[in-house]
Amino acid sequence: MHAKTDSEVTSLAASSPPRSPPRRPIYYVMSPTHSHHDVDRVSLGGSSPGASPLHPHYHHPHHHRYASSPIHHSRESSTTRLSASLKYTSSSWRKLHNHTEGHHPDGAASSGCSDSDVEDDGPIPVRCYVAWFVLGFILLFTLFSLILWGASKSYKPDIFVKGVVFRSYDIHAGTDLTGVPTKMLSINSTVRIAFRNPATFFGVHVSSTPLEIYFSDLKIATGYMKEFYQSRKSGRTVAVAVGGSQVPLYGGGTGLRSRTEDGGAPAVVPLELSFTIRARAYVLGHLVRSKFYRHVRCSLSLREDRLDKPLRLAHACDYHD
């Protein structure tokens, strides 16, 4: 045989068609979520551009073995645990939110009743009936209390000053606690007050401000009435001692005189009595209460020659709330 020259070899190489690369078995890379049994399923069918080692999507056989390696399964297990942890955390937050809002995941009845519960086609939950009952009871009780309070206001207590009796009256020279010389007044009296409670369904607790007797703007006598309880549709007469002992008159008592001081005619002294009666009614315990105030002002005259005799005040007093 003749040895072929380089030119002949070059021409033969150019004229002969290129040989196709030898066919190789095709490997498919399985998803990590598939079971290990799916790894053995390998297709050896026809060739495709991806089967070529030069193709961009060609997968090396060792890549399949690497994907199925224990390291890959370890990563898969870590991902699964992380996903389960996130689901548990989300579920915990959702349960906490439901508990805070008053809703129960298991469908148990709660204290609230939302609009969505009423708009559902299903039966109305029991908690809605409970909420409506409580709201209705509060409204009815409030209305009933207002009615009682308004009705109690029409039963104002009746107060009447029946009279006063002056027991003693004396003016003499003296000195006050600091040694200043001035006139000194001593007076003693009893005021009789009639009180009646016309209410038909409640009693009242009655008290009073101090009873005070004035000569012009000078207070010369003071008395205190004891607090008492008056039952419904009943009344009583209260006697209150009002007096003053060794009251210095200073310049305000220049118009005052007495028979014991100068030996002249009996003195007539214009005076004024004032006080306020307070009555508290517990109509429905401490929940519904009514208060009544009655201001009393009486103009009277002390006659030194009529001591120990009652002085009628039927038309001498003004009463106002």
JONOR-V103329 format. One record per residue. RES is the residue in three letters. OMEGA is omega in radians with two decimals (* if undefined). Layout:
res=RES omega=OMEGA
res=RES omega=OMEGA
This chain:
res=MET omega=3.13
res=HIS omega=3.06
res=ALA omega=-3.10
res=LYS omega=3.11
res=THR omega=-3.12
res=ASP omega=3.14
res=SER omega=3.14
res=GLU omega=3.13
res=VAL omega=3.14
res=THR omega=3.14
res=SER omega=3.10
res=LEU omega=3.14
res=ALA omega=3.14
res=ALA omega=-3.08
res=SER omega=-3.10
res=SER omega=-3.13
res=PRO omega=-3.14
res=PRO omega=3.11
res=ARG omega=3.10
res=SER omega=3.14
res=PRO omega=-3.12
res=PRO omega=-3.13
res=ARG omega=3.11
res=ARG omega=3.13
res=PRO omega=-3.07
res=ILE omega=3.10
res=TYR omega=3.07
res=TYR omega=3.12
res=VAL omega=-3.07
res=MET omega=3.10
res=SER omega=-3.14
res=PRO omega=-3.11
res=THR omega=3.11
res=HIS omega=3.11
res=SER omega=-3.13
res=HIS omega=3.12
res=HIS omega=3.14
res=ASP omega=-3.12
res=VAL omega=-3.09
res=ASP omega=-3.14
res=ARG omega=-3.08
res=VAL omega=3.12
res=SER omega=3.11
res=LEU omega=-3.09
res=GLY omega=-2.98
res=GLY omega=-3.08
res=SER omega=3.10
res=SER omega=-3.12
res=PRO omega=-3.11
res=GLY omega=-3.12
res=ALA omega=-3.09
res=SER omega=3.11
res=PRO omega=-3.13
res=LEU omega=-3.10
res=HIS omega=-3.10
res=PRO omega=-3.09
res=HIS omega=3.13
res=TYR omega=3.12
res=HIS omega=3.14
res=HIS omega=-3.13
res=PRO omega=-3.13
res=HIS omega=3.11
res=HIS omega=3.09
res=HIS omega=3.12
res=ARG omega=3.12
res=TYR omega=-3.14
res=ALA omega=-3.11
res=SER omega=-3.06
res=SER omega=3.12
res=PRO omega=-3.14
res=ILE omega=3.13
res=HIS omega=3.12
res=HIS omega=3.08
res=SER omega=3.08
res=ARG omega=3.13
res=GLU omega=3.13
res=SER omega=3.11
res=SER omega=3.13
res=THR omega=3.14
res=THR omega=3.12
res=ARG omega=3.12
res=LEU omega=3.11
res=SER omega=3.12
res=ALA omega=3.11
res=SER omega=3.11
res=LEU omega=3.12
res=LYS omega=3.13
res=TYR omega=3.12
res=THR omega=3.11
res=SER omega=3.12
res=SER omega=3.13
res=SER omega=3.10
res=TRP omega=3.14
res=ARG omega=3.10
res=LYS omega=3.10
res=LEU omega=3.12
res=HIS omega=-3.14
res=ASN omega=3.13
res=HIS omega=3.13
res=THR omega=-3.11
res=GLU omega=3.14
res=GLY omega=3.12
res=HIS omega=-3.14
res=HIS omega=-3.10
res=PRO omega=-3.08
res=ASP omega=3.05
res=GLY omega=3.13
res=ALA omega=-3.10
res=ALA omega=3.10
res=SER omega=-3.05
res=SER omega=-3.09
res=GLY omega=3.11
res=CYS omega=-3.08
res=SER omega=3.14
res=ASP omega=-3.14
res=SER omega=3.11
res=ASP omega=-3.11
res=VAL omega=-3.08
res=GLU omega=3.12
res=ASP omega=3.13
res=ASP omega=-3.10
res=GLY omega=3.13
res=PRO omega=-3.13
res=ILE omega=-3.13
res=PRO omega=-3.13
res=VAL omega=-3.11
res=ARG omega=3.10
res=CYS omega=3.10
res=TYR omega=3.13
res=VAL omega=3.14
res=ALA omega=3.12
res=TRP omega=3.14
res=PHE omega=3.14
res=VAL omega=3.13
res=LEU omega=3.12
res=GLY omega=3.12
res=PHE omega=3.13
res=ILE omega=-3.14
res=LEU omega=-3.14
res=LEU omega=3.14
res=PHE omega=3.10
res=THR omega=3.12
res=LEU omega=3.13
res=PHE omega=3.12
res=SER omega=3.10
res=LEU omega=3.12
res=ILE omega=3.11
res=LEU omega=-3.13
res=TRP omega=3.11
res=GLY omega=3.13
res=ALA omega=-3.13
res=SER omega=-3.12
res=LYS omega=-3.14
res=SER omega=-3.14
res=TYR omega=3.11
res=LYS omega=3.12
res=PRO omega=3.10
res=ASP omega=-3.11
res=ILE omega=-3.10
res=PHE omega=3.07
res=VAL omega=-3.05
res=LYS omega=-3.14
res=GLY omega=3.14
res=VAL omega=3.11
res=VAL omega=3.08
res=PHE omega=-3.09
res=ARG omega=-3.11
res=SER omega=3.11
res=TYR omega=-3.07
res=ASP omega=3.05
res=ILE omega=3.13
res=HIS omega=3.13
res=ALA omega=3.14
res=GLY omega=3.11
res=THR omega=3.11
res=ASP omega=-3.07
res=LEU omega=3.14
res=THR omega=3.13
res=GLY omega=3.13
res=VAL omega=3.13
res=PRO omega=3.14
res=THR omega=3.03
res=LYS omega=3.13
res=MET omega=-3.09
res=LEU omega=3.02
res=SER omega=-3.09
res=ILE omega=-3.14
res=ASN omega=-3.10
res=SER omega=3.09
res=THR omega=3.13
res=VAL omega=-3.13
res=ARG omega=-3.08
res=ILE omega=3.07
res=ALA omega=-3.13
res=PHE omega=3.10
res=ARG omega=3.09
res=ASN omega=-3.10
res=PRO omega=-3.07
res=ALA omega=-3.10
res=THR omega=-3.07
res=PHE omega=3.06
res=PHE omega=3.04
res=GLY omega=-3.08
res=VAL omega=3.00
res=HIS omega=-2.99
res=VAL omega=3.05
res=SER omega=-3.08
res=SER omega=2.95
res=THR omega=3.13
res=PRO omega=3.04
res=LEU omega=-3.04
res=GLU omega=3.09
res=ILE omega=-3.09
res=TYR omega=2.87
res=PHE omega=-2.97
res=SER omega=3.10
res=ASP omega=-3.09
res=LEU omega=3.12
res=LYS omega=-3.08
res=ILE omega=-3.12
res=ALA omega=-3.12
res=THR omega=3.08
res=GLY omega=-3.08
res=TYR omega=3.10
res=MET omega=3.10
res=LYS omega=3.11
res=GLU omega=3.14
res=PHE omega=3.10
res=TYR omega=3.14
res=GLN omega=-3.12
res=SER omega=-3.07
res=ARG omega=3.09
res=LYS omega=3.10
res=SER omega=-3.14
res=GLY omega=3.12
res=ARG omega=3.04
res=THR omega=-3.08
res=VAL omega=3.08
res=ALA omega=-3.10
res=VAL omega=3.10
res=ALA omega=-3.12
res=VAL omega=-3.12
res=GLY omega=3.12
res=GLY omega=-3.11
res=SER omega=3.10
res=GLN omega=3.13
res=VAL omega=3.12
res=PRO omega=-3.10
res=LEU omega=-3.09
res=TYR omega=-3.09
res=GLY omega=-3.09
res=GLY omega=-3.09
res=GLY omega=-3.12
res=THR omega=-3.12
res=GLY omega=-3.12
res=LEU omega=3.07
res=ARG omega=3.08
res=SER omega=-3.13
res=ARG omega=3.14
res=THR omega=-3.11
res=GLU omega=-3.04
res=ASP omega=3.11
res=GLY omega=-3.11
res=GLY omega=-3.12
res=ALA omega=3.12
res=PRO omega=-3.08
res=ALA omega=3.01
res=VAL omega=-3.00
res=VAL omega=3.07
res=PRO omega=-3.09
res=LEU omega=3.12
res=GLU omega=3.12
res=LEU omega=-3.14
res=SER omega=3.08
res=PHE omega=3.14
res=THR omega=3.08
res=ILE omega=3.10
res=ARG omega=3.12
res=ALA omega=3.12
res=ARG omega=-3.13
res=ALA omega=3.06
res=TYR omega=-3.03
res=VAL omega=3.12
res=LEU omega=-3.06
res=GLY omega=3.10
res=HIS omega=3.14
res=LEU omega=3.14
res=VAL omega=-3.13
res=ARG omega=3.08
res=SER omega=3.12
res=LYS omega=-3.14
res=PHE omega=3.10
res=TYR omega=3.12
res=ARG omega=3.13
res=HIS omega=-3.06
res=VAL omega=3.06
res=ARG omega=-3.08
res=CYS omega=3.05
res=SER omega=-3.07
res=LEU omega=3.14
res=SER omega=3.08
res=LEU omega=3.10
res=ARG omega=-3.06
res=GLU omega=3.13
res=ASP omega=3.13
res=ARG omega=3.08
res=LEU omega=-3.13
res=ASP omega=3.08
res=LYS omega=-3.10
res=PRO omega=3.09
res=LEU omega=-3.09
res=ARG omega=-3.12
res=LEU omega=-3.06
res=ALA omega=-3.10
res=HIS omega=-3.06
res=ALA omega=-3.03
res=CYS omega=3.03
res=ASP omega=-3.13
res=TYR omega=3.08
res=HIS omega=-3.08
res=ASP omega=*
